[in-house]
Amino acid sequence: MVSLVSLHSAGNSMIISPPLNSKISNPYSSHSLTLRSPPCSKSLCCAYANATPNSRVHRHRILTPNTRFNEKDRNHSSNEQKLNTSDNQDENELLLGETHLENLDVDLMGLCEEGKVEEVIAYVGQGAPASYHVFGALLDSCGNLRSLEMGKRVHEFLRKSTFVSDSELNNKLIQMYGKCNNTRNARKVFDQMRGRNLSSWHLMINGYAENGQGNDGLSLFEQMRKTGIPPNEETFVVVFAACASAEAVKEVFTYFDMMKNEHGIVPGIEHYLGVIEVLGRAGHLHEAKEFVERMPFDPTAEVWEALMNFSRIHGDIELEDRAEELLLDLDPSKTIADKIPLPPRKKQSATNMIEAKNRVSEYRCTELYKDEEYEKKKGLNGQMRVAGYVPDTRYVLHDIDEEEKEKALQYHSERLAIAYGLISTPARMPLRIIKNLRICGDCHNAIKIMSNIVGRELIVRDNKRFHHFRDGKCSCGDYW
């Protein structure tokens, strides 16, 4: 008699055949389940009444209220009826195999649209056929989630599929690896592509730029020029981003002139912003201001905001005030909260995710945290003070006293996510943190010091870029 167990997940059920009273792991849960014989029902166990002890019963989809019912399910029901009426063992085994394959043809695209990426990956791992659009959706989701491990699994599935040489899916692979801070794998995909297009070059150059490897991005652009591929407007946007990452001031003007004179491309606002980014990061503020004043059209709010932010970073108060004044004329909503009081507005909750041991943990600034993580933070705070850390309470906008502001900084979600990673992963293992908002200046300074104390690489992806903290320094050069 074959023992059966039903595992329910997202409206679908699977039947597997391990020994009774043993434990298994649900592929969609971290909890173990003890197997037990299910109650006999015509839709479940009785369908296999004729199965012999040596029959290979792999899995069987049954209907629950949320299951999508389609033509495949009707074919499956027909096979069940044949199994119930047939006395031929070979025919039974053949029909069981057909049922197994049919039932893996679940609505993978629907699950992707619902955000159930791990479930889709599990189904594909069991043999469910993934379509072109499913692969595209999976790669987009893995990139947006910054989940490198899930992305690698999807890459393995793609290698074994008929879409392995598809240019657009390979472009999505490059983009996914770039978002997941793995330019090495992105470059491997790029180098092995048979049919590169212009987007392939753009994504690879931009991947280098976003990960603090601007010089590699510029080298790749020079390689692209040697192949004779003509650049377009988007090409120079990513090239300027690489210049900003490398603080290549001389090169950005060379490429700016090349864009206009050699390729006849009229610079747009995105190109001017790219040059301002390079000048601002390098500290050439007055040159950036003169560049803005020479623009052939009126500067936008984004231009003045960029100049204001770089002036604040470099301590040019006069230029900061002037840029802010011009910014507010164009967009009053861009006011600084601590200078002009505004009615309270709903804030977006800061969220951090840390990927460790193939698990993703989420931290929100409004949550209560475990004592263990808080104790780890308290221990780090003492070492950070000794190392020269001074809390920058300008980043606390609440009207509380100075001591309370210093305490509030300790509860920023990225710091607690790092504390959790330090106590839950082996020593020296890099930590990858994903933040949905821009990292504040105090946390940026604190994490630099943390990286030196714990001797680890701390990788933080905020809504602007990747920050690689190592040995007390950040790959962004303190400009983001």
Secondary structure, DSSP 8 states (H G I E B T S, - for coil): ----EEEEETTEEEEE---TT-EEE-TT-SSEEE-------TTTTGGGTT--TT--------B-TT----HHHHHHHHHHHHHHH---HHHHHHHHHHHHHHHT---HHHHHHTT-HHHHHHHHHTT----HHHHHHHHHHHHHHT-HHHHHHHHHHHHTSTTTT-HHHHHHHHHHHHHTT-HHHHHHHHHH-SS--HHHHHHHHHHHHHTT-HHHHHHHHHHHHHTT----HHHHHHHHHHHHHHT-HHHHHHHHHHHHHTT-----HHHHHHHHHHHHHHT-HHHHHHHHHT-SS---HHHHHHHHHHHHHHT-HHHHHHHHHHHHHH-GGG--TTTS----------EEEEEETTEEEEEETTS---HHHHHHHHHHHHHHHHTT----GGG--SS--HHHHHHHHHT-HHHHHHHHHHHHS-TT--EEEEESS---HHHHHHHHHHHHHHT--EEEE-SS-EEEEETTEETTTT--
